[in-house]
Amino acid sequence: MSGLTDVAGVLVGQYERVGDGWATGTTVVLVPEGATGAVDQRGGAPGTRETDLLQPENRVRLVNAICLSGGSAYGLAAADGVMRWLGERGLGFPAGKLPHHVVPIVPAAVLFDLPHGDWGNRPDAAFGYAACEAASAGPIAQGTVGAGAGATVGSLKGGIGTASEVVEGFTVGAIAALNAYGEAVDFATGRPFAADHEVDGEFGGQWPDRPGAAPAAPARFNTTIGVVAVDAALSKAEVKRLAVAAQDGMARTVRPAHTMYDGDTAFALATGERELPPIGPGRLGDADRVATLNLLCAAAARAFARAMVHGLLSATSTAGLPAYRDVWPA
Amino acid sequence: MSGLTDVAGVLVGQYERVGDGWATGTTVVLVPEGATGAVDQRGGAPGTRETDLLQPENRVRLVNAICLSGGSAYGLAAADGVMRWLGERGLGFPAGKLPHHVVPIVPAAVLFDLPHGDWGNRPDAAFGYAACEAASAGPIAQGTVGAGAGATVGSLKGGIGTASEVVEGFTVGAIAALNAYGEAVDFATGRPFAADHEVDGEFGGQWPDRPGAAPAAPARFNTTIGVVAVDAALSKAEVKRLAVAAQDGMARTVRPAHTMYDGDTAFALATGERELPPIGPGRLGDADRVATLNLLCAAAARAFARAMVHGLLSATSTAGLPAYRDVWPA
């Protein structure tokens, strides 16, 4: 299992600019024909777009893409480019009589990475469009790419990471742009806080067990954003449970998480390929369905935490920020 | 009292294109130095931006502008232009060491007016920027302008309207882009549902009391969006009460309101000029403060309803849609 694109029908595209005064980018999770979407927003300083429509009581069910960007609130403009790319292809909520009369549904969240480049160098609509052009179902580049290009985590360089697992026959995937006020590593040992989520030696199987030198003036920028997806058929309210679970993955990976300075936001998507046990008659007729959903949620938390650790370990030094691999060389 | 700009420090700017395949626009409520902001989102099909940060538990308190646009979700791009205009002036949340290191806080909501022009003719960042350029503290143009340019209400043309009142020495103002699935008028009599909110004969003081011919195929597009503002100093949670109250103004003016097809969203701003009674000691030490807030909320509901009626009465026929004044000529 390699990451979010293990969930059938989910594409990921990224675009970033690094160097020449730039250190930012955009990651787009594309589900062109739509997936049932939800969001859980828990950090104290969010920058978001189209999150109200994701509330379970609201009407729009299918999301066409999720746009994750650097650039703080300026980076919300990247979603304009994703909408244009989808609209040109007639993909979106049908809102008129002709095939191109669609309104693409593109919820978005941003992270704060502006100090690492020139202040005016921020993702715009062209970043979102370029990320869509690059989208594929193939392996996802991790580290200093896409929305992780300018990311930091506590004292270190952050980045994009991804992971997936199979549970009860369902594939659960996650992608995260690790960028947090808190730390993801115990500096006394070099061990990531979520190290024990490792599957099949994916993190390298061993940890330095020696102190690392933390930078004198940690960056302390903020906001982890990401997406979990599953190939199950779920209601909007059920999908929201997956976003809630992803935030638990964040809590395990970063200390402190969800601070007043973080805009931590987790989106969730259900592509609808495979059915859960239906709700049967009787007062506990939903018990099997709820039990299965519970297993999917536990998997979402694990996958999100693993994605964040991959973001940490894959990151490379950018804009003078040391990466994990610089402090604890292999 | 003429409208929202009666609240000191609040500016309104509008930009629209009507004709040549266009019928849409943008209305910006500017509070350059910031006002405490909140939102209440109640319609079932919203298109919004930066509403999560307005939740009372989140960190950002001061809003620099609210952007209201046509164009459905595409129109969220107008907020990019408002951010640029503010950022060029160093106005926004301070997020770096230099004066221009600001992130302007621009929550936004959109309404659905796309069928009245060519599908691709939608507000973009340039609309938001142009609306800021046009902003003033003077009287506000009503009817087929700004975000009301392509608006409809049930069978009729909708539009922008505004109103204000003074209560307990506080000025409470509202602006609304009236665009609803429901009707705002009793077609049997020509009387708007919120007619009894009239102050000082502002609606003309008399109603036709005769049936009007409803269009055979009502437009039935959707979403009323707007802003209420007060010159009081309030917490974010207190400001939210004003947004909640504005939605009651909507409920009185449109039937049905808040449908599954409407993205009805009300923002509220408190500019902080005048203090409410402080919270004193004792179990009911907040009683005077709560009582005053209650009066402000009742005023916000009234002002929002009156603003919507002004939007109805000021609207002029556009894109073949009859206006109130066409069905019931004076």
Contacts between the chains, C-beta under 8 A, distances in Angstrom:
chain1	res1	chain2	res2	distance
A	41	B	52	4.6
A	44	B	57	7.2
A	44	B	58	5.1
A	44	B	59	4.3
A	45	B	53	6.8
A	45	B	58	6.5
A	45	B	59	4.4
A	45	B	60	6.1
A	46	B	52	4.2
A	46	B	53	5.2
A	46	B	58	6.5
A	47	B	50	6.7
A	47	B	53	6.9
A	47	B	103	8.0
A	48	B	49	7.5
A	48	B	50	6.7
A	48	B	51	7.3
A	48	B	52	4.5
A	48	B	53	7.5
A	49	B	48	7.5
A	49	B	49	4.6
A	49	B	50	7.3
A	49	B	76	6.3
A	50	B	47	6.7
A	50	B	48	6.7
A	50	B	49	7.4
A	50	B	73	6.6
A	50	B	76	7.6
A	51	B	48	7.3
A	51	B	51	6.8
A	51	B	52	5.6
A	52	B	41	4.6
A	52	B	46	4.2
A	52	B	48	4.5
A	52	B	51	5.6
A	52	B	263	7.9
A	52	B	265	7.4
A	53	B	45	6.8
A	53	B	46	5.2
A	53	B	47	6.8
A	53	B	48	7.5
A	53	B	263	7.7
A	57	B	44	7.2
A	58	B	44	5.2
A	58	B	45	6.5
A	58	B	46	6.5
A	59	B	44	4.3
A	59	B	45	4.4
A	59	B	260	4.7
A	59	B	261	7.0
A	60	B	45	6.1
A	72	B	95	6.5
A	72	B	103	4.8
A	73	B	50	6.6
A	73	B	83	6.7
A	73	B	103	5.1
A	73	B	104	7.3
A	73	B	105	7.1
A	73	B	106	7.4
A	74	B	80	7.8
A	74	B	83	6.2
A	74	B	87	7.7
A	74	B	103	7.0
A	76	B	49	6.3
A	76	B	50	7.6
A	76	B	76	7.9
A	76	B	79	7.5
A	76	B	80	7.4
A	77	B	77	7.1
A	77	B	80	4.5
A	77	B	125	7.4
A	79	B	76	7.5
A	80	B	74	7.8
A	80	B	76	7.4
A	80	B	77	4.5
A	80	B	80	6.8
A	80	B	124	7.8
A	80	B	125	7.9
A	83	B	73	6.7
A	83	B	74	6.2
A	87	B	74	7.6
A	95	B	72	6.5
A	95	B	112	7.1
A	95	B	114	6.6
A	96	B	114	6.6
A	96	B	115	5.8
A	96	B	119	6.5
A	98	B	119	7.3
A	100	B	119	6.4
A	101	B	114	7.4
A	101	B	119	5.6
A	103	B	47	8.0
A	103	B	72	4.8
A	103	B	73	5.1
A	103	B	74	7.0
A	103	B	114	7.8
A	104	B	73	7.3
A	105	B	73	7.2
A	106	B	73	7.4
A	112	B	95	7.1
A	114	B	95	6.6
A	114	B	96	6.6
A	114	B	101	7.4
A	114	B	103	7.8
A	115	B	96	5.8
A	119	B	96	6.5
A	119	B	98	7.3
A	119	B	100	6.3
A	119	B	101	5.6
A	124	B	80	7.8
A	125	B	77	7.4
A	125	B	80	7.9
A	260	B	59	4.7
A	261	B	59	6.9
A	263	B	52	8.0
A	263	B	53	7.8
A	265	B	52	7.4
